[in-house]
Amino acid sequence: MSPTLVTLSPYDLARKFLGVRETAGAASTPAVLAMLQLDAKWVTDDETPWCSAFANGIAWLLGLERSRSLAAPASLTVGTPVPLEAAVRGDVVVLSRGAGKQPGPEVTSGAPGHVGFFDRLEGDRVFVLGGNQGNAVTIAPFPVARVLGVRRLRPEGQR
């Protein structure tokens, strides 16, 4: 009998974390802290913004390339660019954060932003499965106008 090969997408794995939340107060949620410390050993609690850590943690678990940065826009430097209209579940969506003038997609470090995995597109909203959305892993809608880019991750080391 031959073994069964199971293929797990970033979206499939990220869904397993739905509902994981930050811990209020001095304690930290171990899964969130572990993802933060994967690329930022200096982090000591889950109060640090962790959307990028979540995306990087999922990519790391699957052996996919990752930005290795807590700055969400850094995810624009990995994978292959994909038009939003061609995105599939599990592609990485990078969004601007907040109101007012924002840096464009050419600014990949030091800029505010948000990152998660594409769930679906409904009209002028993109639904993102991500961490640190209301201090938890959730699926949440964002205006399409905030999308800076969409990336399809490749296996680590593949260019």
Legacy VTK file of the C-alpha trace (Angstrom):
# vtk DataFile Version 3.0
C-alpha trace
ASCII
DATASET POLYDATA
POINTS 159 float
0.000 0.000 0.000
1.492 3.341 -1.015
1.305 6.382 1.266
-1.290 9.050 0.580
0.165 12.414 -0.378
-1.644 15.311 1.255
-1.198 18.762 -0.192
-1.934 21.635 2.143
-2.273 25.188 0.834
-1.414 28.289 2.876
-5.142 28.979 3.085
-5.943 25.485 4.374
-3.304 25.742 7.096
-4.206 29.325 8.039
-7.856 28.255 8.531
-6.702 25.885 11.284
-5.747 28.983 13.289
-9.148 30.744 12.978
-10.136 32.049 16.405
-6.600 32.160 17.841
-6.468 35.426 19.803
-3.964 37.621 21.583
-3.988 37.172 25.342
-4.900 40.324 27.240
-2.531 41.500 29.947
0.966 40.275 30.737
0.505 36.758 29.318
0.881 35.942 25.615
-0.723 33.377 23.329
2.071 30.847 22.640
1.224 30.355 18.937
1.219 34.114 18.274
4.452 34.667 20.205
6.164 31.788 18.370
5.234 33.269 14.995
6.464 36.701 16.072
9.782 35.301 17.305
10.368 33.313 14.113
11.841 36.427 12.475
12.012 38.857 15.418
13.712 37.201 18.395
13.504 40.486 20.344
9.688 40.319 20.629
8.583 39.310 24.131
4.793 39.504 23.954
1.831 39.297 21.587
1.120 43.032 21.814
3.447 43.580 18.841
1.481 43.848 15.560
1.494 40.294 14.216
-0.312 40.129 10.860
2.989 39.699 8.998
4.257 37.213 11.588
1.130 35.123 10.990
1.583 35.134 7.193
5.306 34.366 7.575
4.611 31.626 10.116
2.184 29.850 7.796
4.659 30.152 4.899
7.493 28.819 7.076
5.436 25.812 8.209
4.808 24.934 4.544
8.373 25.557 3.339
7.330 28.567 1.261
9.269 31.766 0.851
8.471 34.539 3.307
9.432 38.155 3.869
11.169 37.499 7.220
9.894 40.914 8.329
7.177 42.189 10.658
6.482 44.988 8.154
3.446 43.910 6.135
4.523 45.646 2.884
7.702 43.520 2.868
5.496 40.677 1.598
5.482 42.501 -1.743
9.080 41.306 -2.195
8.312 37.560 -2.217
6.459 35.276 -4.578
5.055 36.081 -7.965
2.781 39.099 -8.554
-0.830 38.162 -9.322
-3.638 40.492 -10.423
-6.326 40.700 -7.738
-8.890 39.404 -10.234
-6.785 36.234 -10.716
-6.113 35.633 -7.002
-6.913 32.243 -5.500
-7.401 31.267 -1.881
-4.027 31.341 -0.181
-2.411 34.082 -2.253
-0.927 36.816 -0.068
-2.776 40.147 -0.088
-0.916 43.268 1.051
-3.029 46.248 2.090
-2.334 49.830 3.067
-3.330 50.748 6.622
-5.321 53.694 7.856
-6.766 56.751 6.231
-4.997 59.525 4.411
-2.054 59.472 2.051
-0.243 56.140 2.073
2.993 54.970 0.511
2.535 52.944 -2.676
3.550 49.348 -3.309
7.140 50.413 -4.007
7.653 51.064 -0.256
8.250 47.667 1.344
9.824 48.542 4.684
8.923 50.927 7.458
5.497 51.629 5.983
2.240 50.801 7.740
0.180 48.039 6.235
-1.658 44.781 6.688
-1.141 41.341 5.167
-3.099 38.114 5.035
-4.317 35.386 2.717
-6.872 35.924 -0.042
-10.272 34.406 0.707
-12.561 35.954 -1.880
-13.520 39.073 -3.786
-17.059 40.455 -3.441
-17.708 43.682 -5.321
-15.475 46.406 -3.886
-14.367 44.240 -0.930
-11.561 41.713 -0.644
-11.937 39.171 2.153
-8.680 38.321 3.896
-7.852 35.441 6.240
-5.268 36.961 8.518
-3.806 37.412 11.946
-4.191 40.492 14.134
-7.597 41.308 12.654
-9.411 42.445 15.799
-6.543 40.843 17.794
-7.396 37.414 16.372
-7.130 35.218 13.301
-10.301 35.953 11.329
-11.669 36.398 7.834
-12.418 40.089 7.380
-13.442 42.386 4.501
-11.282 45.290 3.319
-11.857 47.869 0.573
-10.273 46.821 -2.736
-8.856 50.358 -2.929
-6.462 49.443 -0.080
-4.852 46.535 -1.973
-1.192 47.290 -2.696
-0.519 43.926 -4.288
-1.185 40.201 -4.386
1.582 37.598 -4.388
1.594 33.832 -5.011
4.186 32.177 -2.785
6.774 29.774 -4.166
8.694 27.036 -2.372
11.610 28.450 -0.340
14.717 28.883 -2.496
12.824 28.882 -5.797
13.095 32.080 -7.855
LINES 1 160
159 0 1 2 3 4 5 6 7 8 9 10 11 12 13 14 15 16 17 18 19 20 21 22 23 24 25 26 27 28 29 30 31 32 33 34 35 36 37 38 39 40 41 42 43 44 45 46 47 48 49 50 51 52 53 54 55 56 57 58 59 60 61 62 63 64 65 66 67 68 69 70 71 72 73 74 75 76 77 78 79 80 81 82 83 84 85 86 87 88 89 90 91 92 93 94 95 96 97 98 99 100 101 102 103 104 105 106 107 108 109 110 111 112 113 114 115 116 117 118 119 120 121 122 123 124 125 126 127 128 129 130 131 132 133 134 135 136 137 138 139 140 141 142 143 144 145 146 147 148 149 150 151 152 153 154 155 156 157 158
